[in-house]
């Protein structure tokens, strides 16, 4: 079993090295206590539990080797460790990884399962609550915006009115990285802020730099026309404000102002070196500086779907 697993992971047959490379010497290689290499991580990433299991399976003393029943039980642990490692690679925050592992066993889940998990964790139902408002005084916290953000086909820049029923782990990571953790007992305000941002006329959702520039065609826009989009390319840049400005020669040009989140999971946003408590505050600061004056009206329609009164 140990040799078979080694060959599966390495993708090659195993042969003893010189001077044991003659068939008649194979027995000498094994009896000398030598085994294939398990520490070469340049070619294969050996999961720790699997490496331990393979090592036990080819122990020098047969009585030290696990039974097949024990191997099956151990492989269950190997599978779980591999699953946790794949989650760690796809979710950028510790709290996000912990939430997904605690509630889901697949990289894709149904929206109803996500909504139930978030509702239990935050103690927020799908109905409006006058006591739960965003930091900007926006609408009450609910799940309509969360669904539009999680279930739209953001990777293909699908319009926000194409709401599906599936949440991928990639979409979950983008949303929690952009807006902050929305699934803890003290995170209900994040859902409310999410609602306020998603309802803003300047928010264009998941669009690329190229699409933003197409919507802000310089020859057809006034200086100060702007939109806000979610950034999916840099983990610490959740949002980008794209706007029509001017160059040193006074010629119109499109600028892209990054809004960063220095600490993943924290609410503070930074724009041009200044710290803000919300995306709305960043936009208001841009208005005060007279660089964000007119909302870009080339906008996909917001979905009429609303869970508020389910």
N, C-alpha and C positions, 0 to 999 in steps of 0.2 A: 504493500500500500504506500509506504513512504517513497519508494523509487517511482511508482506510478504518478503520485501527486507532483513530485519534483519534475518529471518529464512533461506533465500537463502544463505546469506554470512556466517552465522554461521553453516549451514548444520544440523540444529536441530529445533525441534518445541519449541516454547516459552511457558513457564508456569510461572505465577507469583510466587515469592518466598513466603515463610512463613512470616506472617500469612495469606497471601492472596491466599494460594494454594488450596483453595476449590473453585469449580466452582461458588458458590454463592457469592464469594468474588472478582471475577474478576472485576466486576463493581466498587467496592470500590477502587481497586488498580488504575484503570484508573481515576476515579473521584478525587482521592487524588493527581492527577498530576504526578503519578509515571510512568516510562517507562522502557523498557529493557535497559541493560547496553550497551553503545556505546563507552566506553573509555577503554575497556579491549583489549589491543593490543597484549596480549600474545597469544591469539588464533586466532584473525582476524586482518589483517591490513585494517583498514577502510580508504578508500580514503577520504580526507577532504571534497570534494564536495558531495560525496555520504552521508557521515555522516550528513552534513548540510541539505541535501534533506530529509533524513529519519526523522530527528528532526522536520523539517517543516511539514512533512506529518502527524505526530501524535501530532501536536500542541494541547494544551488544548482547545483552542477556534476554532471551526470548520471554522469560517470565516478567520482564520489565515493560514489555510492549502492551499497549491497550488492546482490549477485545474490540470486535467490530461494533458491538453495542455502544461501547465507550467512545469509539471513533465517531459514530453517528451523532451522539450527544455533543461531542466537541465541535463537530462541523456546524451545528446550530449556532454555537457561540461565535465561530469564525464568520458565518454569514452575517450575524448581527454586527460584529465589529466592522466588517466590510461595508455594511449599510451605514453605520455611523460615520465611517470615513468618507463615504460618498456625500453624505449630508454636509459634513464639515467643509467639503470642497465647493458646495453650491450655495451655502448660506453664510453671509459675511459677519454675522454677530453671534455671540455665545447664547444670548437669550432667544434669538431666532431659531438656532439649532435645537435648543432645549425644548422649545414649544413644539416644533415639528416632530421631534422624536417622541415626545410625550403623547401626541394625539394621532399621528399618522404613520402608516407602515409602507407607504408607496410615494414615489416622487410626483404623482398626480392624484388629486383628490377632488371629489365632488363639492360644489359650492355649498350645499346644505351642510356637509360635514364641517367645512371651514367655518361657516356662520355659527354653527352650534358650539364649536370649540372656542371661538372668539367671544361669543355671548357668555359662555360659562366663565371664561377666564376674566373678562372685564366686568361681568355682572351688568351688562347693557343689553337690553332687548332690542328688537328691530323697530320698536315704536318710538316716536319722538318723546323726549323728556325735557320739560322746560328748565329743569335744574342742571342739565348737562349742556354747557355751551362751550364753544371754542375759545381759545385765548384771545381771539380777535372779535369776540362777541357775535360770532357767526351762528348758523342754524344749529339746532340740537343734534347730538350724536345719534347716528343710526347706521344702517349697513348698505344703503343704496349706492353711495359713492365707493365704498369698499369693494362691492361686487363689480362695479364698472371698471375699477382700477385693476382688480385681480383677474377678472374673467375676460377682458377684451384681449384680442390678439395683438398685444403690444409689439411683438417682434416684427409684425408685418405692417405696423402703423395703421391697424384697422380703426375705422371710426368708432367713437365711444358709444354709438347706438347699436353696435354689434356685440351685445352682451351674451356670453355663453354660460355654461354650467360647470366648467372645469377650471380648477386652480392648479397651475404647475408650480413646482418648487422654484423655478426661475422667476416667475411673476411675483411669487411671495417675497423672494429676496429683494427684487427691485423696489417693491412698495415699502417694505419695512426699512430698507436702506434710505429711501427718499423721504418718507414721512416720519420715520422713527417707529419703535416697537408699538404695535397697536393691540397687543394680545395679553397684557398684564393687568392685575387688579387696579393699578394706578394709571392706566393708559387710556381711559375713556375719552380724555380731552384730545388725544391724538385722532380718534375717530371723528370728533367734532371739527378739528382743524382740517382734516382730510376733506370733510364735507364742504367746508367753507372754500377751500382752494379749488376743489373740483367744480364748484358752482360759479367760480369767478369767470367773467367773460374773457380775461386775458390768459386763462390756462388752456393750453392746447394739448396737454397730455403727452403721449409717447410719440414724438416725431423727431426725425433726425435733423441735423444741422442743415442738410440740403433742403429738406422740406420746409424748414423754418425760413430759409432764405427765399424759397419760391413764394411763400406766403407774404413775405416782406419785400416784394419786388420794388427796388429803389425808385424806379421811374414812375411808379404809381402810388407812392406813399409819402406822407409828410414826415418831416423830421420829428422824431420822438414816437413814431408808431412802434409798438412793441408787442411781444407775446412771451409767455413763460412755458417752458417745456421740461419734461422729466429727462434727465440724463441717464443713459443705461450703459455708458462706456467707462465711467470712472466711479469707483466705490465711494470716494469722499466728495463727489460733486453730484448731489441729488437733483439740482435744478440748474437750468441755464436761462437767463433772460436775454432774448434776442431782440435787438431794436435797431431802428434806422437812425444813424447818427451822421457825423460828417468827418472828413479827413482834415489834415492841416491846411489843405488847399480849399477847404469849404465844400468839397465835392461830397455828395451823399454816399454813405457806405453802411453796410450792415455790421454791427458789432455783436459780440456774444459775451455776456457778462456772467461769469461763473458764480454760483452760490454754493459754498462748500459747507460740509458738516465735519469739523475737525475731529470729533469723537463720535464714532459709530454708536447709535443708541441714545445719544444725548440730544435735547431739543435745540440747542444753540446752532444758528446758522451764521456764516461769515460771508460778507460781500465787500469787496474793496478794503479789507482789513478791519471793518467794523462788525460788531456782533449784534445779531438780532434774534428776537424770540420766535419769529414766525416768518413765513414767506410773504404774508401780507405786509409786514413791517419793511421787508426789503423793497417791495414794490412802492410803498409810500415814500421811502427814502429816495427812490429813483424819481418819483414825481417832484419831490422837493428840490432835487438837483436839476430839474427841467430836462432830463434825458428820457423819461418815460411819460409821454404826454397823451398819446392816442392809442387806444386798444386796437390791435389788428382784428378786423372784422371778417377775415377769411377763416371761418371756423366751422368745423364739422358739428352737426347738431348734437346736443346732449340728449341722451336717451330719455324717453318718457317713462321708462321703467322705474318704479320707485317702490321700495319695500316698506315704506313707512307705515302703511296701514294693513299689513298682512295679519 
